[in-house]
Amino acid sequence: MQTFFTILPFIPIALIVFGVLFGLMRGTKKTIIRMVTIMVTTTVLFFIAMPLTGAVAGSFLGDIETSLVTAGLDIEVAQDFIAALLAPVVFFVLFIVVNMVSWIFFAIFTRKVEKKGRLGGAIAGFVSGVFIAVAFMMPINGYLNFINTKHQQITEIAEVLELDELTDALESLNDWMRPLNDYQRNAITRLFNNVNIPLFNMMTNNRFEEVSDIVAEISSALVTIREFISALEQGNFDGLSREQLEEVGAVLDFLTGTFLSGMSLSDIFGVVAEDFNLGQFIPINQIAWLNPSQVDQAVNMVLEAQISEMSFEELFGAVYDARQDPVDAIDAMINQLPSSVRDFINGFRP
């Protein structure tokens, strides 16, 4: 692996040198014809790679679409993420294949073009070489940059959240990550990444950037998330402040906004309604006018209500308030429900 990352920075330099040499041999006219051909075909491939991959991803996901929807994942978001993941690979393969085929046609149709203007050919060859080097390295550097920048953050997340299996898996990659870190610091790599990374993000509709934002969002609230998970395991939120609950809620809002677009809180809770015990987290049993059987009915009605206007951040803040002053807080929550649900619950009052 060390050898691979030692050689990799010199591949774009070699492509540029070959471009100059071929330009010297072909002359100005031939080199410019070839340069324009490469630029046009590569630009077309750049813009069709994502839609083409998306169409393939759509066909592939057709068989498992029901499972994804049942799990709550927006099918269009799933298709877009898979397309983004594979689009650079599709571009890379098509770039090589199309340019090999076009080279054959170029050789046939330019046989009679005179090889004049060696200096002009070298300059055009240099421009063509730079273009080819950028296009060739863009998918490679895009993936490697993403892996390198996220590895440390994900390792930190796994350690703080005590995800032991993930931590072990990430540690097993350390021998691979060290030479990758060196490669990313290489001056040639940094030079090409100034162009490669923006192009990579453009091709993938910034989906990799969205994943980076998700990792950053989780990283910013790691300690609180760990405490929140412990509270869930214990069925008791007493140790968490309102600010901590709202912080976790904000992270969940960010995640659901990215992956579960169009779903309401009632939809999300409905997926886990059988295991969801509101009484664990809100002391609803302190409401004198609700007996245990009525609590179950009331909770089910709330879960089925369209509370999609509430964010997780607002919901968790309301949960905290309800724990501090159950009667007033739950009255306030009831008043925010649709009138049919509100009337149903108020019907239990003496």
LUMKOL-70612 format. One line per field, with one value per residue (C-alpha): residue number from 1; x, y, z. Coordinates in Angstrom, 3 decimals. Example, Ala and Ser with C-alpha at 12.3 -4.5 7.8 and 13.67 -1.06 7.14 Angstrom:
residues 2
pos	[1, 2]
c1	[12.300, 13.670]
c2	[-4.500, -1.060]
c3	[7.800, 7.140]
//
This chain:
residues 350
pos	[1, 2, 3, 4, 5, 6, 7, 8, 9, 10, 11, 12, 13, 14, 15, 16, 17, 18, 19, 20, 21, 22, 23, 24, 25, 26, 27, 28, 29, 30, 31, 32, 33, 34, 35, 36, 37, 38, 39, 40, 41, 42, 43, 44, 45, 46, 47, 48, 49, 50, 51, 52, 53, 54, 55, 56, 57, 58, 59, 60, 61, 62, 63, 64, 65, 66, 67, 68, 69, 70, 71, 72, 73, 74, 75, 76, 77, 78, 79, 80, 81, 82, 83, 84, 85, 86, 87, 88, 89, 90, 91, 92, 93, 94, 95, 96, 97, 98, 99, 100, 101, 102, 103, 104, 105, 106, 107, 108, 109, 110, 111, 112, 113, 114, 115, 116, 117, 118, 119, 120, 121, 122, 123, 124, 125, 126, 127, 128, 129, 130, 131, 132, 133, 134, 135, 136, 137, 138, 139, 140, 141, 142, 143, 144, 145, 146, 147, 148, 149, 150, 151, 152, 153, 154, 155, 156, 157, 158, 159, 160, 161, 162, 163, 164, 165, 166, 167, 168, 169, 170, 171, 172, 173, 174, 175, 176, 177, 178, 179, 180, 181, 182, 183, 184, 185, 186, 187, 188, 189, 190, 191, 192, 193, 194, 195, 196, 197, 198, 199, 200, 201, 202, 203, 204, 205, 206, 207, 208, 209, 210, 211, 212, 213, 214, 215, 216, 217, 218, 219, 220, 221, 222, 223, 224, 225, 226, 227, 228, 229, 230, 231, 232, 233, 234, 235, 236, 237, 238, 239, 240, 241, 242, 243, 244, 245, 246, 247, 248, 249, 250, 251, 252, 253, 254, 255, 256, 257, 258, 259, 260, 261, 262, 263, 264, 265, 266, 267, 268, 269, 270, 271, 272, 273, 274, 275, 276, 277, 278, 279, 280, 281, 282, 283, 284, 285, 286, 287, 288, 289, 290, 291, 292, 293, 294, 295, 296, 297, 298, 299, 300, 301, 302, 303, 304, 305, 306, 307, 308, 309, 310, 311, 312, 313, 314, 315, 316, 317, 318, 319, 320, 321, 322, 323, 324, 325, 326, 327, 328, 329, 330, 331, 332, 333, 334, 335, 336, 337, 338, 339, 340, 341, 342, 343, 344, 345, 346, 347, 348, 349, 350]
c1	[0.000, 2.884, 4.223, 0.819, 0.529, 4.173, 3.583, 0.102, 1.139, 3.366, 0.640, -0.784, 2.744, 3.369, 0.113, 1.152, 4.632, 3.097, 0.749, 3.700, 5.627, 2.660, 2.090, 5.687, 5.254, 1.816, 2.234, -0.198, -3.228, -3.382, -2.849, -5.540, -8.025, -7.260, -7.415, -10.848, -12.129, -11.000, -12.388, -15.806, -16.263, -14.998, -17.280, -20.285, -19.340, -18.936, -22.500, -24.185, -22.386, -24.715, -28.046, -26.876, -25.857, -29.109, -31.134, -29.208, -29.570, -33.309, -33.621, -31.516, -33.510, -36.791, -36.581, -35.931, -37.923, -40.654, -38.123, -36.541, -39.881, -40.950, -37.724, -38.603, -35.904, -36.935, -36.547, -35.427, -32.796, -31.596, -31.312, -29.467, -26.961, -26.260, -25.905, -23.473, -21.470, -21.084, -21.069, -17.304, -16.599, -18.922, -17.237, -13.757, -14.572, -16.381, -13.580, -11.001, -13.191, -14.488, -11.033, -9.532, -12.266, -12.015, -8.233, -8.797, -11.112, -8.694, -5.812, -7.887, -9.336, -6.175, -3.733, -3.373, -3.071, 0.461, 2.602, 3.680, 4.224, 6.054, 6.202, 2.493, 1.846, 3.831, 1.839, -1.490, -0.246, 0.538, -2.977, -4.465, -2.254, -3.360, -7.009, -6.574, -4.649, -7.376, -10.151, -8.258, -7.375, -10.695, -12.559, -9.495, -8.656, -12.310, -12.823, -9.457, -9.949, -13.363, -12.021, -9.042, -10.961, -13.789, -11.742, -10.598, -14.016, -15.813, -13.189, -13.880, -17.643, -17.222, -15.025, -17.252, -20.435, -18.659, -19.299, -16.583, -16.963, -16.776, -13.772, -11.946, -12.753, -11.431, -8.255, -7.601, -7.338, -4.531, -1.751, -3.649, -4.497, -0.917, 0.312, -2.996, -2.360, 1.096, -0.399, -2.932, -0.128, 1.907, 2.374, 1.266, -1.871, -2.752, -2.262, -4.616, -7.126, -7.735, -9.547, -10.383, -12.424, -14.771, -15.324, -15.952, -18.540, -20.175, -20.460, -21.968, -24.465, -22.592, -23.885, -20.454, -20.448, -23.820, -22.367, -19.492, -22.028, -23.819, -20.572, -19.715, -23.217, -22.915, -19.346, -20.439, -22.822, -20.987, -20.920, -24.573, -25.562, -23.722, -25.577, -28.851, -28.272, -27.559, -30.798, -32.708, -31.187, -32.147, -35.569, -34.871, -34.063, -33.531, -29.805, -30.248, -30.887, -33.345, -30.415, -28.953, -32.275, -32.715, -29.152, -29.896, -33.220, -31.420, -29.104, -32.114, -33.847, -30.745, -30.594, -34.296, -34.255, -31.511, -32.683, -36.368, -37.633, -41.400, -41.926, -43.750, -42.878, -45.996, -44.713, -41.318, -42.798, -45.313, -42.458, -41.471, -44.852, -45.023, -41.825, -42.383, -43.451, -44.179, -44.703, -41.010, -39.967, -42.971, -44.612, -48.042, -49.340, -49.305, -52.245, -55.042, -57.813, -56.113, -56.221, -53.717, -56.007, -56.822, -53.114, -52.594, -55.471, -54.258, -50.694, -51.875, -54.003, -51.043, -48.826, -51.438, -52.033, -50.355, -47.736, -45.409, -45.259, -43.126, -39.411, -37.476, -35.829, -39.253, -40.530, -37.579, -37.917, -41.571, -40.567, -38.225, -40.946, -43.373, -40.963, -40.614, -44.313, -46.376, -49.833, -49.209, -46.799, -49.076, -52.023, -49.938, -49.036, -52.682, -53.706, -51.313, -52.905, -55.557, -59.017, -60.351, -57.504, -57.700, -61.446, -60.907, -58.327, -60.236, -63.212, -61.436, -61.507, -63.934]
c2	[0.000, 2.344, 1.801, 2.583, 5.931, 6.733, 6.262, 7.818, 11.528, 11.073, 9.663, 13.124, 14.416, 11.460, 12.174, 15.791, 14.764, 12.243, 14.982, 17.248, 14.435, 13.403, 17.059, 17.347, 14.279, 15.126, 18.816, 21.642, 20.643, 17.011, 17.831, 20.519, 18.154, 15.505, 18.033, 19.319, 15.750, 14.827, 17.996, 17.647, 13.941, 14.338, 17.309, 15.357, 12.356, 14.599, 15.862, 12.560, 10.349, 11.194, 10.934, 7.731, 6.184, 7.394, 5.563, 2.365, 2.880, 3.390, 0.044, -1.658, -0.170, -1.183, -4.611, -3.242, -0.006, -1.376, -2.267, 1.177, 2.959, 0.721, 1.602, 5.270, 6.169, 8.507, 6.447, 9.413, 10.333, 6.707, 6.644, 9.956, 8.853, 5.571, 7.429, 9.869, 6.993, 5.261, 8.191, 8.877, 5.189, 5.272, 8.456, 6.966, 3.796, 5.674, 8.247, 5.529, 3.505, 6.481, 8.016, 4.709, 4.316, 7.953, 7.573, 4.840, 7.099, 9.995, 7.910, 6.888, 10.282, 12.360, 10.201, 12.809, 15.812, 17.209, 17.078, 20.706, 23.157, 21.056, 23.853, 24.608, 20.876, 20.711, 23.600, 22.082, 18.733, 20.310, 21.776, 18.442, 16.588, 18.825, 18.312, 14.526, 14.467, 16.427, 14.240, 11.014, 11.913, 13.548, 10.344, 8.888, 11.994, 12.674, 9.299, 9.304, 12.824, 11.883, 8.702, 10.503, 13.452, 11.354, 8.465, 10.348, 11.870, 8.538, 6.907, 9.546, 8.991, 5.221, 5.594, 8.088, 6.150, 2.906, 1.231, -1.351, -3.327, -0.175, 1.054, -2.238, -2.139, 1.421, 0.578, -2.296, 0.322, 2.266, 0.654, 1.759, 5.207, 6.282, 6.229, 7.809, 10.678, 11.134, 11.120, 13.793, 16.023, 15.628, 18.951, 17.499, 16.008, 19.279, 21.154, 18.868, 18.684, 22.424, 21.463, 17.796, 18.191, 20.975, 18.985, 15.797, 17.578, 19.099, 15.715, 14.057, 16.871, 17.605, 14.367, 13.588, 17.064, 16.311, 13.179, 15.323, 17.740, 14.833, 13.560, 17.091, 17.530, 14.286, 15.093, 18.458, 16.774, 13.532, 13.736, 14.740, 11.939, 9.425, 10.673, 10.600, 6.962, 6.075, 7.809, 5.793, 2.569, 3.476, 4.848, 8.019, 11.524, 13.028, 13.559, 15.591, 19.306, 20.935, 22.254, 18.741, 17.270, 20.073, 19.522, 15.865, 16.884, 19.292, 16.483, 14.218, 17.032, 17.373, 13.622, 13.216, 16.298, 14.679, 11.083, 11.100, 14.085, 14.294, 12.139, 13.475, 12.751, 10.621, 8.572, 8.136, 7.228, 4.952, 2.737, 2.059, 2.636, -0.912, -0.389, 3.275, 3.891, 7.581, 7.012, 6.106, 9.609, 11.741, 10.962, 10.942, 8.760, 11.916, 13.257, 12.458, 12.324, 9.596, 5.970, 3.405, 2.188, 5.739, 6.590, 3.933, 5.305, 8.879, 8.015, 6.131, 9.079, 11.445, 9.136, 8.952, 12.711, 14.878, 16.427, 16.927, 20.642, 19.795, 19.276, 16.820, 19.777, 21.160, 17.735, 17.005, 20.448, 19.660, 16.299, 18.110, 20.590, 17.723, 16.035, 19.209, 20.116, 17.286, 18.777, 22.195, 20.918, 18.140, 20.533, 22.810, 19.895, 18.784, 22.297, 22.113, 18.923, 18.865, 19.613, 16.053, 14.565, 17.363, 16.799, 13.037, 13.413, 16.167, 13.823, 11.880, 14.862, 14.602]
c3	[0.000, 0.771, -2.768, -4.318, -2.522, -3.309, -7.037, -7.229, -7.053, -10.085, -12.342, -13.233, -13.870, -16.209, -18.061, -18.619, -19.828, -22.255, -23.475, -24.271, -26.011, -28.132, -28.996, -30.203, -32.394, -33.782, -34.444, -33.772, -35.903, -34.855, -31.188, -31.154, -32.847, -30.250, -27.400, -28.469, -28.852, -25.345, -23.800, -25.432, -24.650, -21.071, -20.394, -21.695, -19.535, -16.503, -16.755, -17.682, -15.138, -12.222, -14.157, -15.854, -12.543, -10.976, -13.642, -12.953, -9.194, -9.646, -11.420, -8.774, -5.903, -7.482, -5.841, -2.357, -2.534, -0.269, 2.433, 2.279, 2.525, 5.408, 7.203, 6.736, 4.195, 1.412, -1.780, -3.903, -1.330, -1.285, -5.080, -5.116, -2.489, -4.281, -7.576, -5.948, -4.496, -7.865, -10.325, -10.087, -10.813, -13.822, -15.033, -14.574, -16.554, -19.332, -19.508, -20.211, -22.601, -24.600, -24.998, -26.117, -28.737, -29.824, -30.178, -32.778, -34.795, -34.319, -35.726, -38.757, -39.669, -39.085, -41.032, -43.778, -41.442, -41.613, -38.497, -38.528, -35.672, -33.108, -30.505, -30.916, -30.634, -27.389, -25.897, -26.966, -25.666, -22.305, -22.058, -23.115, -20.598, -17.729, -18.682, -18.845, -15.549, -13.742, -15.181, -14.459, -10.871, -9.936, -8.920, -7.201, -5.200, -4.422, -2.789, -1.017, 0.337, 1.730, 3.366, 4.854, 6.286, 7.763, 9.207, 12.302, 12.980, 12.660, 14.899, 17.552, 17.230, 17.576, 20.671, 22.492, 21.709, 22.666, 19.326, 19.914, 16.687, 14.573, 16.588, 15.998, 12.282, 11.973, 13.903, 11.499, 8.738, 10.434, 8.355, 5.243, 6.582, 7.411, 3.791, 2.731, 5.162, 3.641, 0.152, 1.102, 2.399, -0.800, -2.627, -5.989, -4.430, -2.707, -6.001, -7.942, -5.079, -5.475, -8.685, -8.108, -4.921, -6.184, -9.406, -7.419, -5.254, -8.326, -10.046, -6.959, -6.236, -2.997, -1.453, -0.011, 1.495, 3.087, 4.673, 5.940, 7.441, 9.139, 10.666, 11.825, 13.314, 15.272, 16.339, 17.732, 20.192, 20.950, 24.748, 24.929, 22.534, 24.703, 27.799, 25.874, 24.852, 28.482, 29.498, 26.897, 28.187, 31.756, 30.788, 32.736, 31.513, 34.968, 34.393, 31.202, 31.027, 28.653, 26.587, 26.213, 25.110, 22.598, 21.339, 20.622, 19.078, 16.747, 15.567, 14.927, 13.028, 10.855, 10.179, 9.454, 7.245, 5.173, 4.986, 5.963, 4.021, 3.978, 7.069, 10.100, 13.710, 13.898, 10.935, 12.597, 15.973, 14.271, 13.074, 16.694, 18.344, 19.724, 21.715, 22.549, 26.153, 26.657, 30.378, 30.728, 29.844, 30.781, 34.163, 32.539, 35.369, 37.506, 35.534, 37.979, 35.395, 33.306, 34.425, 32.974, 30.185, 29.186, 29.097, 26.414, 24.347, 24.759, 23.785, 20.690, 19.680, 20.074, 18.020, 15.281, 15.313, 12.737, 15.018, 12.059, 12.802, 15.841, 15.422, 17.560, 19.244, 20.217, 21.230, 23.514, 25.062, 25.742, 27.250, 29.643, 30.633, 31.174, 33.553, 35.593, 35.749, 34.222, 34.636, 33.088, 30.421, 29.214, 29.190, 26.961, 24.676, 24.444, 23.422, 20.449, 19.092, 16.332, 17.682, 17.194, 19.256, 21.805, 22.262, 22.599, 25.365, 27.157, 27.192, 29.934, 32.258, 35.182]
//
